[in-house]
Amino acid sequence: MPTPEFKRTLITAALPYANGPVHIGHLAGVYLPADIYVRYKRLKKEEVLFVCGSDEHGVPVTIRARKEGITVQEAVDKYDALIKKSFEGFGIGFDIYSRTSNQTHHETASAFFKKLYGEGKFLEQSNDQYYDEEAQQFLADRYIQGTCPNCGFESAYGDQCENCGSTLSPSELINPRSMLSGGRPVLKATKHWYLPLNEYETWLREWILEGHKEWKPNVYGQCKSWIEQGLQPRAVTRDLDWGVPVPVEGAEGKVLYVWFDAPIGYISATKDWAKRENKSWETWWKDSDTRLLHFIGKDNIVFHCIIFPTMLKAHGEYILPDNVPANEFLNLEGQKISTSRNWAVWLHEFLTDLPGREDALRYTLASCAPETKDNDFTWKEFQSRNNNELADIVGNFVNRALVLTHKYYEGKVPAAGELGDSENELISILKMAPGLVSENLENFRFRQALTEMMNVARAGNRYLAETEPWKRIKTDPGSVKTILNLSIQTCALLTRLMEPFLPFSAKKLQNMLPSFDVAWPNGSTADFIQSGSLLGTPEILFTKITDEEVATQLEKLEKSRLENALANYSAPPQKENIAFDDFGKMDIRVATITAAVSVPKTKKLLQLTLDTGIDTRTVVSGIAEYHKPEDIIGKQVLLLANLAPREIKGIQSQGMILMAQDADGKLVFVQPSEPVRSGSGVS
């Protein structure tokens, strides 16, 4: 429950960019933990408001619109509708899902800026920025490409190289070019307004580093690192034709920077909700009795812990966040989720491909939530979690308890009799469980809270297996009444403990049981359902996921990635012409791999033994990421045989294997179309 000084809790979830669908990384990092927490608070009968909405400004949405050949408004309308529908299908229960392109938001963000501007809270500076003379507009960082100075990748963006991951500035790019016209941009002076974060550094040190040591280590640590490096003024405006116009004279063609206007979207969304419900929005944003929590991913920590609080502090009328329980990133099948490579599980596609499996995905994502470090989702684990835990533990226990009660007592809950050691042990677990789940949820330990919920189902399953009512019914029918009464009480408790995590299944289970007036159990009793109450018809809570279903999803994932790679592939430019004599100097011949081993302490290198037809030699090749040693023995390859020897990791490499790189970046062998003798020349 909230600490005593708070009467209500305002919960925000990071505004998703309306430039594409929602994927499982977004769910695990932000929206599922937020929804679990909100559902739990509602069961506790606490006053809670859960707000979110589409972030519809910024360069990513303009790039998406340009790529699809539609207007920016059409793009954000399309993805706002898709995201909203996906959230609803997954059971994410926002009180309001708004959007930053609406009038309320534009008015709210403009008023926020004008107050700070009028009070002299901004710095006004001019600097040089890249300008496309043909398109006649300044270029946002993402509209500039060039060669990365760190790895040589020729399609690095002005803010980041997606090949090596380096953070860049446009001025660092080699041979920069505009993505609008393809021409080389020029530097041109432009005026912008800046939030002087450096002036709030002392306050931030005290407020975060001294006042919020209870924040998650990954959040606190990132804040500490940023502050100790020294904060710098940050631009709050940019030259762009899409967004909230800067509401001052002399700012034509400029909009509020998306990082500045997006978090204000929480406030404007609250206003939309308050207008709809005829309530006060200021109670939630200006009353010190309100606790503000931000659920975000780790890439948003600096914005929600340092920049937005500084904005609120500078404004002076708003409460500050009490906690920011940010998660790390979720990977997929051992690789970083990438929208550009289409390496993702999209929520809207999951809901279509696997209808009725919403809780299986919620359970798996909660189980592998990246709470303090990056974690991994695999389809095999999804299958295992559903089959071995949800179906075999929760589903099996519920089904046996209800089916046996129908079989022996016509579906009427029998009265409990004398309690033995087994009964008292189970009752003790039932009484403790709500408190254990609650304690972990209050501290944002969702994985452990889920484990405590599952421990109730495990205890019920174990109790039925040990007491064996199907055998006792013939020898000790009186004890069977107690066993099944207690089993039904356990099912009732599960409906409440499951609801934050598995709302669809909790509702399904509730419909099988008589109604009972309990919100979040306080642990004082395990008696929820009166004896003599009639049960509903037993239904299977969780069906098994087949190997074929998993294989289909893995094939789809790989196919979409390859299709995306091919669609975005462009062949490297031709190199300068050479004379025939230069080519003739190269001795390229067919060789056969006779042995292959990994080079110790490396991830990419293989040591190959080759039969070249003239000798047996060793070549070190960086192909280990794509080829296993045992799979390539016997393969014929093309060898540049007269390349000067070179020592690599202490191994003398005598030549180079010729490889081709496909559209997906994978290295594949260049081979003769049919077997030839080792040593055959290539001409």
C-alpha positions as CSV (number, residue, x, y, z in Angstrom):
1,M,0.0,0.0,0.0
2,P,1.2,3.6,-0.4
3,T,3.3,5.0,2.3
4,P,1.1,6.9,4.9
5,E,1.7,10.4,3.5
6,F,0.0,9.5,0.2
7,K,-3.8,9.2,-0.4
8,R,-3.7,8.2,-4.1
9,T,-1.3,6.9,-6.7
10,L,-0.8,8.3,-10.2
11,I,0.9,5.7,-12.5
12,T,2.3,6.6,-15.9
13,A,3.6,4.3,-18.6
14,A,6.1,5.6,-21.2
15,L,4.3,6.9,-24.2
16,P,5.0,4.5,-27.1
17,Y,6.1,6.1,-30.4
18,A,3.3,6.0,-33.0
19,N,5.7,4.9,-35.7
20,G,5.2,1.2,-35.4
21,P,3.5,-1.6,-33.5
22,V,4.2,-2.7,-29.9
23,H,6.5,-5.7,-29.4
24,I,7.2,-8.0,-26.4
25,G,10.3,-5.9,-25.4
26,H,8.0,-2.9,-24.8
27,L,5.6,-5.1,-22.8
28,A,8.2,-6.7,-20.6
29,G,10.0,-3.5,-19.9
30,V,7.1,-1.1,-19.3
31,Y,3.5,-2.0,-19.9
32,L,3.1,-5.4,-18.2
33,P,4.7,-4.5,-14.9
34,A,2.7,-1.2,-14.8
35,D,-0.5,-3.1,-15.5
36,I,0.3,-5.7,-12.8
37,Y,0.9,-3.0,-10.3
38,V,-2.3,-1.1,-11.2
39,R,-4.5,-4.2,-11.0
40,Y,-3.0,-5.0,-7.6
41,K,-3.7,-1.5,-6.3
42,R,-7.3,-1.7,-7.5
43,L,-7.8,-5.0,-5.7
44,K,-6.6,-3.2,-2.6
45,K,-9.3,-0.7,-3.2
46,E,-6.8,2.2,-3.4
47,E,-7.3,5.3,-5.4
48,V,-5.3,4.8,-8.6
49,L,-5.1,6.6,-12.0
50,F,-3.2,4.9,-14.9
51,V,-2.4,7.1,-17.8
52,C,-0.6,6.6,-21.2
53,G,-1.0,7.7,-24.8
54,S,0.7,7.7,-28.2
55,D,3.9,9.9,-28.6
56,E,3.1,11.3,-32.0
57,H,5.8,13.9,-32.5
58,G,9.5,13.7,-33.3
59,V,11.6,12.4,-36.1
60,P,10.8,8.7,-35.9
61,V,7.2,9.3,-36.9
62,T,8.2,11.5,-39.8
63,I,10.6,8.9,-41.1
64,R,7.9,6.2,-40.9
65,A,5.5,8.4,-42.8
66,R,8.1,9.1,-45.5
67,K,9.0,5.4,-45.7
68,E,5.3,4.4,-46.2
69,G,4.6,7.3,-48.6
70,I,1.8,8.8,-46.4
71,T,1.3,12.0,-44.5
72,V,2.6,12.2,-40.9
73,Q,-1.0,12.5,-39.6
74,E,-2.0,9.4,-41.5
75,A,0.9,7.5,-40.0
76,V,0.2,8.5,-36.4
77,D,-3.5,7.8,-36.9
78,K,-2.7,4.3,-38.2
79,Y,-0.3,3.3,-35.4
80,D,-2.2,5.0,-32.6
81,A,-5.2,2.9,-33.5
82,L,-3.1,-0.3,-33.8
83,I,-1.2,0.2,-30.5
84,K,-4.4,1.0,-28.6
85,K,-6.2,-2.0,-29.9
86,S,-3.2,-4.2,-29.1
87,F,-3.1,-3.0,-25.5
88,E,-6.8,-3.6,-25.1
89,G,-6.5,-7.2,-26.5
90,F,-3.6,-7.9,-24.0
91,G,-5.6,-6.6,-21.0
92,I,-3.6,-3.5,-20.3
93,G,-6.1,-1.5,-18.4
94,F,-5.4,2.2,-18.8
95,D,-7.8,4.7,-17.4
96,I,-7.0,6.9,-20.4
97,Y,-5.0,6.3,-23.5
98,S,-4.5,9.7,-25.1
99,R,-2.3,11.1,-27.8
100,T,0.1,14.0,-28.1
101,S,-1.3,15.3,-31.4
102,N,-4.6,16.4,-29.8
103,Q,-5.6,19.9,-28.9
104,T,-5.4,19.3,-25.1
105,H,-1.8,18.3,-25.4
106,H,-0.7,21.1,-27.7
107,E,-2.3,23.7,-25.3
108,T,-0.8,22.0,-22.2
109,A,2.7,21.8,-23.7
110,S,2.6,25.3,-25.0
111,A,1.5,26.7,-21.7
112,F,4.2,24.8,-19.9
113,F,6.9,26.2,-22.2
114,K,5.5,29.8,-22.0
115,K,5.6,29.8,-18.2
116,L,9.3,28.8,-18.1
117,Y,10.1,31.1,-21.0
118,G,8.3,34.0,-19.3
119,E,10.2,33.4,-16.1
120,G,13.5,33.4,-17.8
121,K,14.2,29.7,-17.1
122,F,15.6,29.0,-20.6
123,L,18.9,29.9,-22.3
124,E,18.7,31.3,-25.8
125,Q,21.6,30.2,-28.0
126,S,22.5,30.1,-31.7
127,N,24.7,27.3,-33.2
128,D,25.5,25.7,-36.5
129,Q,23.3,22.9,-37.6
130,Y,23.2,20.9,-40.8
131,Y,20.9,22.3,-43.5
132,D,19.7,20.7,-46.7
133,E,19.7,23.5,-49.3
134,E,17.8,21.5,-51.8
135,A,15.0,20.6,-49.4
136,Q,15.3,24.0,-47.7
137,Q,15.1,22.7,-44.2
138,F,17.3,22.0,-41.2
139,L,18.0,18.3,-40.6
140,A,17.3,16.4,-37.5
141,D,20.1,14.0,-36.5
142,R,18.1,11.0,-37.9
143,Y,17.8,12.7,-41.3
144,I,21.6,12.7,-41.7
145,Q,23.6,9.6,-42.7
146,G,27.3,9.1,-43.2
147,T,30.3,6.9,-42.5
148,C,30.8,6.0,-38.8
149,P,34.2,7.3,-37.6
150,N,34.5,4.3,-35.3
151,C,33.7,1.3,-37.4
152,G,33.5,2.6,-41.0
153,F,29.8,1.7,-41.4
154,E,28.6,3.8,-44.3
155,S,25.0,4.2,-43.2
156,A,25.4,5.5,-39.7
157,Y,22.8,8.1,-38.5
158,G,23.7,11.5,-37.1
159,D,22.9,10.3,-33.5
160,Q,24.0,6.7,-33.5
161,C,25.7,4.0,-35.6
162,E,23.4,1.0,-35.7
163,N,26.3,-1.2,-36.7
164,C,28.6,-0.7,-33.7
165,G,26.2,1.1,-31.3
166,S,28.3,4.2,-30.9
167,T,26.5,7.4,-29.9
168,L,27.4,10.1,-32.4
169,S,26.8,13.7,-33.3
170,P,26.2,14.7,-36.9
171,S,29.5,16.6,-37.0
172,E,31.4,13.4,-36.4
173,L,30.1,11.6,-39.5
174,I,32.5,11.2,-42.4
175,N,30.9,12.3,-45.7
176,P,27.5,13.3,-44.3
177,R,24.5,13.3,-46.6
178,S,20.9,14.3,-46.3
179,M,18.3,11.5,-46.3
180,L,15.8,14.0,-47.9
181,S,17.7,14.9,-51.0
182,G,20.8,12.7,-50.9
183,G,23.0,15.8,-51.2
184,R,25.7,17.0,-48.8
185,P,24.2,19.3,-46.2
186,V,25.8,22.6,-45.2
187,L,26.2,24.1,-41.7
188,K,23.9,27.0,-41.0
189,A,23.3,29.1,-37.9
190,T,19.9,28.6,-36.1
191,K,18.5,29.8,-32.8
192,H,17.2,27.5,-30.0
193,W,16.1,27.5,-26.4
194,Y,17.9,25.3,-23.8
195,L,17.0,24.0,-20.4
196,P,20.0,24.7,-18.2
197,L,20.3,21.3,-16.4
198,N,23.6,22.4,-14.9
199,E,21.9,25.0,-12.8
200,Y,19.8,22.2,-11.1
201,E,22.7,19.8,-10.5
202,T,23.1,20.6,-6.8
203,W,19.3,20.1,-6.3
204,L,19.4,16.8,-8.3
205,R,22.3,15.5,-6.2
206,E,20.3,16.1,-3.0
207,W,16.9,15.0,-4.4
208,I,18.1,11.8,-6.1
209,L,21.4,10.7,-4.6
210,E,20.4,11.6,-1.0
211,G,16.6,11.4,-1.1
212,H,15.9,8.4,-3.3
213,K,18.4,5.7,-2.3
214,E,15.5,3.3,-2.3
215,W,15.3,3.4,-6.2
216,K,16.3,0.3,-8.1
217,P,20.1,-0.1,-8.4
218,N,20.0,0.1,-12.2
219,V,18.0,3.4,-12.0
220,Y,20.0,5.0,-9.1
221,G,23.3,3.9,-10.7
222,Q,22.5,5.5,-14.1
223,C,21.3,8.7,-12.4
224,K,24.5,8.9,-10.3
225,S,26.6,8.4,-13.4
226,W,24.9,11.2,-15.3
227,I,25.1,13.7,-12.4
228,E,28.7,12.9,-11.6
229,Q,29.7,13.5,-15.3
230,G,28.3,17.0,-15.0
231,L,25.1,18.1,-16.6
232,Q,24.9,20.5,-19.6
233,P,22.1,22.7,-21.0
234,R,19.8,20.7,-23.3
235,A,17.9,22.1,-26.3
236,V,14.1,22.1,-25.8
237,T,13.3,23.2,-29.4
238,R,14.3,22.1,-32.8
239,D,13.8,22.9,-36.5
240,L,11.0,20.7,-37.7
241,D,7.6,21.0,-39.4
242,W,5.8,18.4,-37.2
243,G,5.1,18.9,-33.5
244,V,4.0,21.5,-31.0
245,P,4.9,24.9,-32.4
246,V,7.2,27.0,-30.2
247,P,4.8,29.6,-28.8
248,V,7.0,32.7,-29.0
249,E,7.7,35.3,-31.6
250,G,10.7,34.6,-33.9
251,A,10.3,30.9,-33.6
252,E,8.6,30.2,-36.9
253,G,9.4,26.7,-38.3
254,K,10.4,25.4,-34.8
255,V,8.7,22.9,-32.6
256,L,9.2,21.7,-29.0
257,Y,11.8,18.9,-28.9
258,V,10.0,15.6,-28.5
259,W,11.7,14.8,-25.2
260,F,10.4,18.0,-23.8
261,D,6.8,17.7,-25.0
262,A,6.3,13.9,-24.6
263,P,6.4,13.7,-20.7
264,I,4.0,16.6,-20.6
265,G,1.7,14.1,-22.4
266,Y,1.1,12.5,-19.0
267,I,-0.4,15.8,-17.8
268,S,-2.5,16.4,-20.9
269,A,-3.7,12.8,-20.8
270,T,-4.8,13.3,-17.2
271,K,-6.6,16.4,-18.3
272,D,-8.5,14.4,-21.0
273,W,-9.5,11.8,-18.4
274,A,-10.6,14.5,-15.9
275,K,-12.7,16.2,-18.5
276,R,-14.4,12.9,-19.5
277,E,-15.0,11.9,-15.8
278,N,-15.9,15.4,-14.6
279,K,-13.1,15.4,-12.1
280,S,-10.1,17.5,-11.1
281,W,-6.8,16.8,-12.9
282,E,-4.9,19.1,-10.6
283,T,-5.6,16.7,-7.6
284,W,-3.3,14.2,-9.4
285,W,-0.5,16.6,-10.4
286,K,-0.4,19.4,-7.8
287,D,-1.5,17.7,-4.5
288,S,1.3,16.5,-2.3
289,D,-1.0,13.6,-1.2
290,T,-0.6,12.1,-4.6
291,R,2.2,9.6,-5.3
292,L,3.6,9.8,-8.8
293,L,5.2,6.6,-10.3
294,H,6.8,6.4,-13.8
295,F,7.1,2.9,-15.4
296,I,9.7,3.1,-18.2
297,G,12.5,1.2,-20.0
298,K,16.1,1.9,-19.2
299,D,16.6,4.1,-22.3
300,N,14.2,6.6,-20.7
301,I,15.8,6.8,-17.3
302,V,17.6,10.1,-17.8
303,F,14.5,11.7,-19.2
304,H,12.2,10.6,-16.3
305,C,14.6,10.9,-13.4
306,I,16.7,14.0,-14.3
307,I,15.2,16.0,-17.2
308,F,11.4,15.8,-16.5
309,P,11.8,16.4,-12.8
310,T,14.0,19.4,-13.6
311,M,11.2,20.7,-15.9
312,L,8.6,20.2,-13.1
313,K,10.9,21.8,-10.5
314,A,11.5,24.8,-12.8
315,H,7.7,25.1,-13.3
316,G,7.1,25.0,-9.6
317,E,3.5,23.9,-9.4
318,Y,3.8,20.1,-9.9
319,I,4.6,17.2,-7.7
320,L,7.8,15.2,-8.4
321,P,8.0,11.4,-9.1
322,D,8.3,9.3,-6.0
323,N,9.8,6.3,-7.8
324,V,10.8,5.3,-11.3
325,P,10.9,1.5,-11.4
326,A,12.6,1.2,-14.8
327,N,13.4,-2.2,-16.3
328,E,16.3,-3.2,-18.6
329,F,15.9,-4.6,-22.1
330,L,14.4,-7.9,-23.2
331,N,16.3,-9.9,-25.9
332,L,14.7,-12.3,-28.3
333,E,16.2,-15.8,-29.0
334,G,19.6,-14.5,-27.8
335,Q,19.6,-11.4,-30.0
336,K,18.7,-7.8,-29.3
337,I,15.2,-7.0,-30.4
338,S,15.5,-4.8,-33.6
339,T,12.6,-3.1,-35.3
340,S,14.8,-2.2,-38.3
341,R,15.7,-5.9,-38.8
342,N,12.2,-7.0,-38.0
343,W,13.6,-9.2,-35.2
344,A,10.7,-8.9,-32.8
345,V,7.4,-10.5,-31.7
346,W,4.7,-8.0,-32.4
347,L,1.8,-7.9,-30.0
348,H,-0.9,-7.5,-32.6
349,E,0.4,-10.5,-34.6
350,F,0.7,-12.6,-31.5
351,L,-2.9,-11.9,-30.6
352,T,-4.0,-13.0,-34.1
353,D,-1.7,-16.0,-34.3
354,L,-2.3,-17.4,-30.8
355,P,-5.7,-16.3,-29.7
356,G,-6.5,-17.1,-26.1
357,R,-2.8,-17.2,-25.1
358,E,-2.7,-13.7,-23.7
359,D,-2.1,-15.0,-20.1
360,A,0.6,-17.4,-21.3
361,L,2.5,-14.5,-22.7
362,R,1.8,-12.3,-19.7
363,Y,3.1,-15.1,-17.5
364,T,6.2,-15.8,-19.5
365,L,7.1,-12.1,-19.8
366,A,6.6,-11.6,-16.1
367,S,8.8,-14.6,-15.4
368,C,11.7,-13.4,-17.5
369,A,11.2,-9.7,-16.8
370,P,14.5,-7.7,-17.2
371,E,14.1,-6.1,-13.8
372,T,17.8,-5.4,-13.0
373,K,19.6,-6.7,-16.1
374,D,18.8,-7.6,-19.7
375,N,17.0,-11.0,-20.1
376,D,15.9,-13.2,-22.9
377,F,12.6,-14.5,-24.3
378,T,12.6,-17.7,-26.3
379,W,9.6,-19.5,-27.9
380,K,10.7,-22.7,-26.3
381,E,10.6,-21.1,-22.8
382,F,7.2,-19.7,-23.7
383,Q,6.0,-23.3,-24.4
384,S,7.7,-24.7,-21.3
385,R,6.2,-22.0,-19.0
386,N,2.7,-22.6,-20.3
387,N,2.8,-26.4,-20.4
388,N,4.9,-27.2,-17.3
389,E,3.7,-24.4,-15.0
390,L,0.4,-22.9,-16.0
391,A,-1.2,-26.1,-17.4
392,D,0.5,-28.7,-15.2
393,I,0.4,-26.8,-11.9
394,V,-2.3,-24.2,-11.8
395,G,-4.6,-25.8,-14.4
396,N,-4.2,-29.3,-13.1
397,F,-4.9,-28.3,-9.5
398,V,-8.0,-26.3,-10.3
399,N,-9.4,-29.0,-12.6
400,R,-8.9,-31.8,-10.1
401,A,-10.4,-29.8,-7.2
402,L,-13.6,-28.8,-9.2
403,V,-14.0,-32.1,-11.0
404,L,-13.8,-34.2,-7.8
405,T,-16.2,-31.9,-6.0
406,H,-18.7,-32.3,-8.8
407,K,-18.1,-36.1,-8.9
408,Y,-18.5,-36.7,-5.1
409,Y,-20.8,-33.9,-4.0
410,E,-22.8,-32.8,-7.1
411,G,-20.8,-29.6,-7.3
412,K,-21.7,-28.4,-3.8
413,V,-18.8,-27.3,-1.7
414,P,-18.7,-29.7,1.3
415,A,-18.2,-28.5,4.9
416,A,-14.8,-29.0,6.3
417,G,-14.3,-31.3,9.3
418,E,-11.4,-31.9,11.6
419,L,-8.1,-30.4,10.4
420,G,-4.8,-32.4,10.4
421,D,-1.2,-31.4,10.0
422,S,-1.5,-31.3,6.2
423,E,-4.5,-29.0,6.4
424,N,-2.8,-26.7,8.8
425,E,0.3,-26.5,6.7
426,L,-1.7,-25.5,3.6
427,I,-3.8,-23.0,5.6
428,S,-0.6,-21.4,6.8
429,I,0.6,-21.0,3.2
430,L,-2.7,-19.5,2.2
431,K,-2.7,-17.0,5.0
432,M,0.9,-15.9,4.3
433,A,0.7,-15.7,0.5
434,P,-1.2,-12.4,0.0
435,G,1.3,-10.6,2.2
436,L,4.3,-12.1,0.4
437,V,2.9,-11.2,-3.0
438,S,2.0,-7.7,-1.7
439,E,5.4,-7.1,-0.3
440,N,7.1,-7.9,-3.5
441,L,4.7,-5.9,-5.7
442,E,5.1,-2.9,-3.4
443,N,8.9,-3.1,-4.0
444,F,8.5,-3.7,-7.7
445,R,9.8,-7.3,-7.6
446,F,7.3,-8.7,-10.1
447,R,9.2,-11.9,-10.8
448,Q,9.3,-12.8,-7.1
449,A,5.7,-11.8,-6.6
450,L,4.7,-14.1,-9.4
451,T,6.7,-16.9,-7.8
452,E,4.8,-16.4,-4.5
453,M,1.5,-16.6,-6.4
454,M,2.6,-19.9,-8.1
455,N,3.6,-21.3,-4.7
456,V,0.0,-21.3,-3.7
457,A,-0.9,-23.4,-6.7
458,R,2.0,-25.7,-6.1
459,A,1.0,-26.1,-2.5
460,G,-2.6,-27.0,-3.5
461,N,-1.3,-29.5,-6.1
462,R,1.0,-31.1,-3.5
463,Y,-1.8,-31.2,-1.0
464,L,-4.1,-33.1,-3.3
465,A,-1.4,-35.5,-4.4
466,E,-0.5,-36.3,-0.8
467,T,-4.0,-36.7,0.5
468,E,-5.3,-38.6,-2.5
469,P,-9.1,-38.0,-2.0
470,W,-9.9,-40.3,-4.9
471,K,-8.6,-43.2,-2.8
472,R,-9.9,-41.9,0.6
473,I,-13.5,-41.6,-0.7
474,K,-13.9,-45.3,-0.2
475,T,-12.2,-45.6,3.2
476,D,-12.5,-42.2,4.9
477,P,-15.2,-40.2,3.1
478,G,-15.4,-37.6,6.0
479,S,-11.8,-36.5,5.3
480,V,-12.5,-36.0,1.7
481,K,-15.0,-33.2,2.5
482,T,-12.3,-31.3,4.3
483,I,-9.8,-31.9,1.5
484,L,-12.1,-30.6,-1.2
485,N,-13.4,-27.7,0.9
486,L,-9.8,-26.5,1.5
487,S,-8.9,-27.1,-2.2
488,I,-11.9,-24.9,-3.3
489,Q,-10.8,-22.2,-0.8
490,T,-7.3,-22.4,-2.4
491,C,-8.9,-21.9,-5.8
492,A,-10.8,-18.9,-4.5
493,L,-7.6,-17.3,-3.2
494,L,-5.9,-18.0,-6.5
495,T,-8.5,-15.9,-8.4
496,R,-7.4,-12.9,-6.4
497,L,-3.7,-13.5,-6.5
498,M,-3.7,-14.4,-10.2
499,E,-5.7,-11.3,-11.3
500,P,-2.8,-8.8,-11.5
501,F,-0.7,-11.3,-13.5
502,L,-3.3,-13.5,-15.4
503,P,-6.5,-11.4,-15.6
504,F,-8.2,-13.5,-18.3
505,S,-7.6,-16.8,-16.5
506,A,-8.6,-15.3,-13.1
507,K,-11.9,-14.2,-14.5
508,K,-12.4,-17.7,-16.1
509,L,-11.7,-19.3,-12.8
510,Q,-13.9,-16.9,-10.9
511,N,-16.8,-17.9,-13.2
512,M,-16.4,-21.5,-12.1
513,L,-16.7,-20.6,-8.4
514,P,-19.5,-19.1,-6.3
515,S,-19.1,-15.3,-5.9
516,F,-17.5,-14.2,-2.7
517,D,-16.9,-10.7,-1.4
518,V,-13.1,-10.4,-1.0
519,A,-10.9,-7.9,-2.8
520,W,-7.2,-8.4,-1.9
521,P,-7.1,-11.0,0.9
522,N,-5.6,-9.7,4.2
523,G,-4.3,-13.2,5.2
524,S,-6.6,-13.4,8.3
525,T,-8.6,-16.3,7.0
526,A,-8.6,-19.0,4.3
527,D,-12.4,-19.3,4.3
528,F,-13.8,-17.5,1.2
529,I,-16.6,-19.7,0.0
530,Q,-19.5,-21.0,2.2
531,S,-20.1,-24.7,2.4
532,G,-23.1,-25.8,0.4
533,S,-22.4,-23.2,-2.4
534,L,-22.7,-24.6,-5.9
535,L,-19.8,-24.6,-8.2
536,G,-19.9,-23.8,-11.9
537,T,-19.0,-26.2,-14.7
538,P,-15.2,-27.0,-14.7
539,E,-13.3,-25.8,-17.7
540,I,-9.7,-26.2,-18.8
541,L,-7.8,-23.1,-17.8
542,F,-4.7,-23.7,-19.9
543,T,-4.3,-25.9,-22.9
544,K,-0.9,-27.2,-24.0
545,I,1.2,-25.4,-26.6
546,T,2.4,-27.8,-29.3
547,D,5.8,-28.2,-30.9
548,E,4.2,-27.3,-34.2
549,E,3.0,-23.9,-32.9
550,V,6.4,-23.1,-31.6
551,A,8.1,-24.1,-34.9
552,T,5.6,-21.9,-36.8
553,Q,6.6,-18.9,-34.8
554,L,10.3,-19.5,-35.1
555,E,9.9,-19.9,-38.9
556,K,7.9,-16.8,-39.1
557,L,10.5,-14.8,-37.1
558,E,13.3,-16.0,-39.3
559,K,11.4,-15.4,-42.5
560,S,10.3,-11.9,-41.6
561,R,13.9,-11.0,-40.7
562,L,15.3,-12.3,-44.0
563,E,12.5,-10.5,-46.0
564,N,13.3,-7.3,-44.2
565,A,17.0,-7.7,-44.8
566,L,16.5,-8.3,-48.5
567,A,14.1,-5.4,-48.8
568,N,16.6,-3.0,-47.3
569,Y,19.7,-4.5,-48.9
570,S,21.8,-2.4,-51.2
571,A,24.9,-3.8,-52.9
572,P,28.2,-2.1,-51.9
573,P,29.5,0.3,-54.5
574,Q,32.0,-0.9,-57.1
575,K,35.6,-0.4,-56.2
576,E,38.1,1.3,-58.4
577,N,39.1,-0.4,-61.7
578,I,42.3,-2.5,-61.6
579,A,44.5,-3.8,-64.4
580,F,44.2,-7.5,-65.5
581,D,47.8,-8.0,-64.4
582,D,46.8,-7.0,-60.8
583,F,44.1,-9.7,-60.8
584,G,46.5,-12.2,-62.3
585,K,48.8,-11.8,-59.3
586,M,46.2,-13.4,-57.1
587,D,46.5,-17.2,-56.7
588,I,42.9,-18.3,-56.0
589,R,42.3,-22.0,-55.9
590,V,39.9,-24.6,-54.6
591,A,40.8,-26.1,-51.2
592,T,39.1,-28.6,-49.0
593,I,38.6,-28.2,-45.2
594,T,39.9,-31.3,-43.4
595,A,39.7,-30.0,-39.8
596,A,38.2,-27.1,-37.9
597,V,38.4,-25.9,-34.3
598,S,37.4,-22.8,-32.4
599,V,40.2,-20.4,-31.5
600,P,40.4,-20.2,-27.7
601,K,39.1,-17.0,-26.0
602,T,37.5,-15.7,-29.2
603,K,33.9,-15.7,-30.4
604,K,34.5,-15.2,-34.2
605,L,37.6,-17.1,-35.1
606,L,38.0,-20.7,-36.4
607,Q,41.3,-22.4,-37.1
608,L,40.9,-24.3,-40.4
609,T,43.2,-27.0,-41.8
610,L,43.1,-27.0,-45.6
611,D,44.1,-29.4,-48.3
612,T,45.2,-27.0,-51.1
613,G,46.3,-29.6,-53.6
614,I,49.9,-28.4,-53.1
615,D,50.2,-28.6,-49.4
616,T,48.3,-28.8,-46.1
617,R,48.1,-25.4,-44.4
618,T,46.4,-23.5,-41.6
619,V,44.1,-20.5,-42.1
620,V,42.4,-18.5,-39.4
621,S,39.0,-17.2,-40.5
622,G,36.4,-15.0,-38.7
623,I,33.3,-17.2,-39.5
624,A,32.6,-18.8,-36.1
625,E,29.4,-16.7,-35.7
626,Y,27.8,-18.4,-38.7
627,H,29.5,-21.8,-39.1
628,K,30.1,-24.6,-36.5
629,P,33.4,-26.4,-36.9
630,E,31.7,-29.8,-37.1
631,D,29.4,-28.7,-39.9
632,I,32.1,-27.5,-42.4
633,I,34.6,-30.3,-42.5
634,G,34.8,-31.7,-46.0
635,K,33.5,-28.4,-47.6
636,Q,35.3,-27.1,-50.6
637,V,36.1,-23.4,-50.5
638,L,38.0,-20.7,-52.4
639,L,41.4,-19.8,-51.0
640,L,43.5,-16.8,-51.7
641,A,46.7,-18.9,-51.5
642,N,49.4,-16.4,-52.0
643,L,48.4,-13.9,-49.4
644,A,51.3,-13.1,-47.1
645,P,51.2,-15.1,-43.9
646,R,49.9,-13.3,-40.8
647,E,49.9,-14.2,-37.1
648,I,46.4,-14.1,-35.6
649,K,46.0,-15.0,-31.9
650,G,49.4,-16.7,-31.9
651,I,48.5,-18.8,-35.0
652,Q,50.2,-18.5,-38.3
653,S,47.5,-18.0,-40.9
654,Q,48.5,-18.9,-44.5
655,G,46.0,-17.4,-46.8
656,M,42.4,-16.2,-46.7
657,I,39.0,-17.9,-47.3
658,L,36.8,-16.0,-49.8
659,M,33.3,-15.4,-48.4
660,A,30.2,-13.7,-49.6
661,Q,28.0,-11.6,-47.3
662,D,24.3,-11.9,-47.8
663,A,21.6,-9.2,-47.3
664,D,21.3,-10.2,-43.6
665,G,25.0,-9.8,-43.0
666,K,25.7,-13.6,-42.8
667,L,29.0,-14.9,-44.2
668,V,28.5,-17.7,-46.7
669,F,31.1,-19.8,-48.5
670,V,31.9,-19.2,-52.2
671,Q,32.1,-22.7,-53.6
672,P,32.4,-24.6,-57.0
673,S,29.0,-25.7,-58.2
674,E,30.2,-29.3,-58.2
675,P,33.2,-31.1,-56.5
676,V,36.6,-30.6,-58.1
677,R,40.1,-31.7,-57.2
678,S,41.8,-29.7,-54.4
679,G,44.2,-27.2,-55.9
680,S,42.1,-26.5,-59.0
681,G,42.8,-22.9,-60.0
682,V,40.2,-20.1,-60.4
683,S,40.5,-17.9,-63.4
